[in-house]
């Protein structure tokens, strides 16, 4: 097992081993097209996605869904009452082959 910390786009650009599971916790701006494409291409058996911004999360989820990925679980936590901030955790799985 390997745990790697760093910018996802940089790490995945040079990563040459199969990925089993990805735990993604991007900044408020989200993962973005490039990172979603890199992760989807690597085809891990699951992606755990932690998000602090509903808008960027929805965008990234749409990018995964456009590649055929499934939303298996979604939990939303209101950790900051009386604000618009919500923490989300999703489990995504790749399309069946």
C-alpha positions as CSV (number, residue, x, y, z in Angstrom):
1,X,0.0,0.0,0.0
2,X,1.2,3.5,-0.8
3,X,0.0,6.8,0.5
4,X,1.1,9.7,-1.5
5,X,0.6,13.4,-0.5
6,X,0.9,16.1,-3.1
7,X,-0.8,18.0,-5.9
8,X,-3.0,15.4,-7.5
9,X,-2.4,16.5,-11.1
10,X,1.4,16.4,-10.5
11,X,1.4,13.0,-8.8
12,X,-0.9,11.4,-11.3
13,X,1.1,12.8,-14.2
14,X,4.0,10.6,-13.2
15,X,2.2,7.7,-11.4
16,X,2.7,4.4,-13.2
17,X,1.2,1.9,-10.8
18,X,-2.5,0.8,-10.7
19,X,-4.7,2.8,-8.3
20,X,-7.0,0.8,-6.0
21,X,-8.8,3.6,-4.2
22,X,-8.4,7.4,-4.4
23,X,-9.4,9.7,-1.5
24,X,-9.8,13.1,-3.0
25,X,-10.0,16.2,-0.8
26,X,-9.5,19.2,-3.2
27,X,-9.4,22.9,-2.3
28,X,-12.6,24.9,-2.5
29,X,-12.2,25.3,-6.2
30,X,-12.6,21.6,-6.7
31,X,-10.6,19.0,-8.5
32,X,-11.3,20.3,-12.0
33,X,-11.4,18.7,-15.5
34,X,-7.8,17.6,-15.6
35,X,-7.7,15.8,-12.3
36,X,-11.1,14.2,-12.9
37,X,-9.9,13.0,-16.3
38,X,-6.6,11.6,-14.8
39,X,-8.5,9.7,-12.0
40,X,-11.1,8.4,-14.3
41,X,-8.4,7.1,-16.7
42,X,-6.6,5.4,-13.9
43,X,-9.9,3.4,-13.1
44,X,-9.5,2.9,-9.3
45,X,-12.2,0.7,-7.9
46,X,-13.6,3.6,-5.9
47,X,-13.1,7.3,-5.3
48,X,-13.9,8.9,-2.0
49,X,-14.5,12.6,-2.6
50,X,-14.6,15.1,0.3
51,X,-15.8,18.6,-0.6
52,X,-16.3,21.9,1.2
53,X,-18.1,23.6,-1.7
54,X,-21.4,22.4,-3.2
55,X,-20.8,24.2,-6.5
56,X,-17.4,22.8,-7.3
57,X,-18.5,19.4,-6.0
58,X,-21.5,19.4,-8.3
59,X,-19.3,20.4,-11.3
60,X,-16.8,17.6,-10.6
61,X,-19.5,15.1,-9.9
62,X,-20.9,16.0,-13.4
63,X,-17.5,15.4,-14.9
64,X,-17.3,12.0,-13.3
65,X,-20.9,11.2,-14.4
66,X,-20.1,12.2,-18.0
67,X,-17.4,9.5,-18.0
68,X,-19.9,6.9,-16.8
69,X,-19.0,6.9,-13.1
70,X,-21.6,6.1,-10.5
71,X,-22.5,8.0,-7.4
72,X,-22.8,5.1,-4.8
73,X,-23.1,7.1,-1.6
74,X,-23.5,10.8,-0.7
75,X,-23.5,12.3,2.8
76,X,-23.8,16.0,3.4
77,X,-22.9,17.6,6.8
78,X,-23.9,21.0,8.0
79,X,-20.8,21.7,10.1
80,X,-21.2,25.4,10.0
81,X,-24.8,26.3,11.0
82,X,-26.2,29.6,9.7
83,X,-23.8,29.7,6.7
84,X,-23.9,28.3,3.2
85,X,-21.0,26.0,3.9
86,X,-21.7,22.3,3.6
87,X,-19.2,19.4,3.8
88,X,-20.0,16.6,1.5
89,X,-18.6,13.1,1.2
90,X,-19.3,10.9,-1.9
91,X,-18.2,7.4,-2.9
92,X,-17.9,7.0,-6.7
93,X,-17.4,3.8,-8.7
94,X,-16.3,3.4,-12.3
95,X,-18.6,2.2,-15.0
96,X,-18.9,-1.5,-15.5
97,X,-16.7,-2.8,-18.3
